[in-house]
Amino acid sequence: MDLSASANTRCAFAIMAKASTPGSCKTRLVPPLTLEEAAALNTCFLRDVSANILEAGRHRPIDGFVAYATPDSETFFRENLPKEITLFFPRAVGLGESLKQASVDLLAAGYWGICLINSDSPTLPTRILIDTAEVLLRNDDRMVIGPCRDGGYYLIGLNRRHDHLFEDITWSTDQVFRQTLARAREIGLPVTVMPEWYDVDDAASLDELLEELARPPTGADLTAFQAPLTRACFQSLGSLRIRI
């Protein structure tokens, strides 16, 4: 990975992503969406999460990446994500191995801290990303983790390689966050827990997202990211007939 020598004063934030192929992404949103609509929504999520990272990068030294799941996805990401988002292929199969390999690759590139982010939380407050970078830049060996309401996590940040955090985890269950905290305790790794948020991976959380987008910004410190492309996508989806 060709990066400047200044990487050791910066953080790398990487989206863990799948290309928007109908039938292979966001399938738990079908129904109420069709496979094609779920794929279109996936693209909007990815573009909004990318924009959120770039916005955080205006305030802290953050470089944006996307770690994509299959080598034939490169064209999709080049065509759909901002040029400021660097692509890299983590060369691993399965969520745990992909997370581990992505963390290894980015830390090996010389970053002071790295953060792996899901692609299912398009309204995650930018403030959380900024605060995550601040914690990583102030420490030299710490885990930052953002719990999801369903028991998983929406981001994990590290200063150093800790493979054990991704081992023996019951992925895609409500045990992921708890088990990851247990792994950190086992190796004596200090932890900072970010505010709870949610990911959109089923019909109930899709309804929650729609309700959130329908509310005006509050002006609070943890105001949701406005996710303009996701909002526009919902306005065009025939299955839901959303008016936001």
TORFIKE-170832 format. One line per field, with one value per residue (C-alpha): x, y, z; residue number from 1. Coordinates in Angstrom, 3 decimals, m for minus. Layout:
! residues N
xx: c(X,...) .
yy: c(Y,...) .
zz: c(Z,...) .
seq: c(NUM,...) .
***
This chain:
! residues 244
xx: c(0.000,1.655,1.167,3.038,5.528,3.051,0.789,2.264,0.552,m2.824,m5.699,m7.069,m10.847,m11.990,m15.502,m16.023,m18.102,m19.769,m20.507,m24.160,m25.040,m28.750,m29.093,m25.699,m26.121,m28.766,m30.842,m32.426,m34.216,m36.122,m39.020,m40.114,m37.564,m36.922,m33.443,m32.755,m33.916,m31.818,m28.774,m29.507,m29.830,m26.489,m24.837,m26.408,m25.284,m21.718,m21.648,m23.081,m20.704,m17.841,m19.065,m19.287,m15.663,m14.545,m16.455,m14.720,m11.464,m12.027,m11.636,m9.063,m6.195,m8.203,m7.672,m10.643,m10.539,m12.930,m12.066,m14.097,m15.048,m14.218,m11.447,m13.899,m15.625,m12.970,m14.743,m17.965,m16.222,m14.145,m17.295,m19.438,m17.220,m15.394,m11.864,m10.625,m11.586,m8.728,m9.603,m7.916,m8.730,m8.250,m7.586,m9.668,m12.964,m15.497,m16.208,m13.756,m10.877,m11.665,m11.648,m8.395,m6.674,m7.861,m6.506,m3.182,m2.822,m3.645,m1.425,1.391,1.016,2.216,m0.946,m0.973,m4.517,m7.010,m10.788,m12.973,m16.549,m19.640,m21.549,m24.959,m25.062,m25.449,m26.635,m23.877,m23.054,m19.882,m18.980,m18.460,m15.942,m14.115,m14.044,m12.778,m9.866,m9.104,m8.927,m6.665,m4.338,m3.997,m3.054,m0.547,m2.335,m6.090,m9.297,m12.171,m15.482,m18.961,m21.740,m24.847,m28.247,m28.423,m25.333,m22.745,m20.533,m20.519,m16.826,m13.644,m10.453,m6.924,m3.392,m1.664,m2.269,m4.409,m5.580,m7.225,m9.987,m11.296,m10.892,m13.537,m16.280,m19.820,m20.258,m23.676,m25.165,m26.009,m22.823,m20.273,m19.798,m19.696,m17.259,m14.975,m14.815,m13.929,m11.067,m9.735,m9.826,m7.972,m5.020,m5.154,m6.061,m7.625,m11.009,m12.970,m16.659,m18.408,m22.149,m24.540,m25.966,m27.749,m27.121,m29.736,m29.895,m33.555,m37.067,m37.302,m34.060,m35.086,m38.207,m36.006,m33.870,m36.939,m38.224,m34.848,m34.595,m38.084,m37.068,m35.434,m31.838,m31.778,m28.559,m27.352,m23.723,m24.639,m26.868,m27.298,m25.467,m28.060,m27.245,m28.550,m28.132,m29.926,m32.725,m32.987,m32.959,m35.925,m37.871,m37.537,m38.208,m41.486,m41.789,m41.973,m43.372,m41.479,m41.894,m39.123) .
yy: c(0.000,3.218,5.831,8.957,9.002,11.065,8.032,7.558,10.779,9.850,7.392,5.086,4.592,1.682,0.632,m3.125,m3.454,m5.614,m4.551,m3.861,m7.072,m7.991,m11.105,m10.800,m7.711,m6.451,m9.572,m9.377,m6.240,m8.371,m7.922,m5.118,m4.250,m6.153,m7.554,m4.724,m2.053,m3.545,m3.404,0.221,1.073,m0.626,1.737,4.760,3.533,3.131,6.590,8.217,6.376,7.481,11.082,10.830,9.672,12.490,14.986,13.673,13.998,17.757,17.924,15.237,13.570,10.703,8.839,6.937,3.395,0.674,m2.988,m4.921,m8.563,m10.004,m9.126,m8.641,m5.769,m3.143,m1.608,m1.131,0.725,2.871,3.923,4.592,5.961,9.307,9.313,10.294,6.818,4.374,0.806,m2.270,m5.961,m7.670,m11.104,m13.012,m14.913,m14.438,m11.401,m12.186,m12.953,m9.908,m7.620,m9.099,m8.882,m5.308,m4.243,m5.956,m4.329,m0.811,m0.969,m2.343,0.753,2.798,4.414,5.480,4.180,2.319,2.043,m0.520,0.617,m1.256,m0.236,m0.477,2.748,5.635,8.094,7.433,10.848,12.360,13.325,9.643,9.275,12.408,11.238,7.806,9.417,11.598,8.596,6.667,9.638,10.164,6.538,4.004,0.750,0.877,m0.519,1.793,0.055,1.258,m1.090,m1.726,m2.158,m5.695,m6.844,m6.339,m3.334,m0.654,0.183,m1.072,0.975,m0.099,1.260,m2.112,m5.552,m7.780,m10.827,m12.297,m9.682,m11.375,m14.997,m17.299,m14.717,m15.879,m13.551,m12.196,m12.802,m10.657,m11.915,m10.126,m6.963,m8.846,m11.454,m8.795,m6.988,m10.329,m10.834,m7.364,m8.170,m11.428,m9.600,m6.596,m4.140,m0.842,m0.099,3.045,2.435,4.870,5.687,2.977,3.249,0.886,m0.863,m1.398,m5.108,m6.106,m4.718,m3.356,m1.386,m0.192,1.313,2.938,4.523,5.855,7.408,8.986,10.493,11.945,13.910,17.343,17.719,18.399,20.411,18.107,17.015,13.544,14.695,11.925,12.293,13.447,10.711,12.628,9.806,7.303,9.833,10.309,6.561,6.060,8.773,6.808,3.275,1.926,m0.822,1.636,4.795,6.864,10.617,12.074) .
zz: c(0.000,m1.200,1.530,2.546,5.398,7.430,7.988,11.476,12.582,11.075,11.411,8.726,8.716,6.534,5.557,5.496,2.348,m0.271,m3.822,m4.633,m6.435,m6.123,m4.009,m2.308,m0.112,2.326,1.717,5.192,3.978,1.436,2.005,2.315,m0.389,m3.578,m4.211,m6.663,m4.216,m1.421,m3.690,m4.592,m0.916,m0.231,m2.719,m1.044,2.384,1.126,m0.408,2.724,5.062,2.800,2.953,6.737,6.982,4.692,6.838,9.970,8.054,7.821,11.591,12.387,10.443,8.928,5.653,4.213,2.830,1.748,2.336,m0.194,0.006,m3.427,m5.921,m8.803,m6.935,m7.623,m10.617,m8.652,m5.845,m8.189,m10.020,m6.934,m4.166,m3.939,m5.317,m1.846,m0.571,m1.176,m2.130,m0.766,m0.822,2.567,1.056,3.583,3.686,6.474,8.648,11.440,9.096,6.949,9.991,11.226,7.855,7.269,10.662,9.944,6.516,7.680,10.753,8.592,6.405,9.349,10.693,14.339,14.638,12.477,12.634,10.855,10.244,9.129,6.011,7.719,9.769,7.307,9.970,12.504,14.040,12.628,16.190,17.021,14.196,15.320,18.938,17.876,16.035,19.052,21.379,19.015,18.483,22.255,22.932,21.683,22.549,23.035,21.583,20.707,20.096,19.215,20.342,18.263,19.828,18.447,20.376,17.644,17.005,14.324,14.595,16.184,16.447,17.352,17.674,17.478,16.055,18.299,16.364,19.466,19.273,16.121,17.199,18.712,18.178,17.424,14.473,13.418,16.875,19.889,21.584,19.379,21.456,24.765,23.471,21.979,25.337,26.928,24.447,25.292,29.009,28.407,26.848,29.187,26.431,27.608,26.046,25.234,24.481,22.156,22.399,21.292,17.771,15.393,12.114,9.440,8.715,9.043,8.569,12.130,11.900,8.429,10.036,12.673,9.964,8.170,11.395,12.056,8.576,8.959,12.071,11.734,13.032,16.770,16.957,19.739,19.916,18.624,15.796,13.249,9.950,7.424,4.859,1.829,m0.686,1.540,1.975,m1.791,m2.340,m0.014,m1.808,m5.045,m3.798,m5.132,m2.505,0.392,m1.225,1.310,1.525,3.709) .
seq: c(1,2,3,4,5,6,7,8,9,10,11,12,13,14,15,16,17,18,19,20,21,22,23,24,25,26,27,28,29,30,31,32,33,34,35,36,37,38,39,40,41,42,43,44,45,46,47,48,49,50,51,52,53,54,55,56,57,58,59,60,61,62,63,64,65,66,67,68,69,70,71,72,73,74,75,76,77,78,79,80,81,82,83,84,85,86,87,88,89,90,91,92,93,94,95,96,97,98,99,100,101,102,103,104,105,106,107,108,109,110,111,112,113,114,115,116,117,118,119,120,121,122,123,124,125,126,127,128,129,130,131,132,133,134,135,136,137,138,139,140,141,142,143,144,145,146,147,148,149,150,151,152,153,154,155,156,157,158,159,160,161,162,163,164,165,166,167,168,169,170,171,172,173,174,175,176,177,178,179,180,181,182,183,184,185,186,187,188,189,190,191,192,193,194,195,196,197,198,199,200,201,202,203,204,205,206,207,208,209,210,211,212,213,214,215,216,217,218,219,220,221,222,223,224,225,226,227,228,229,230,231,232,233,234,235,236,237,238,239,240,241,242,243,244) .
***
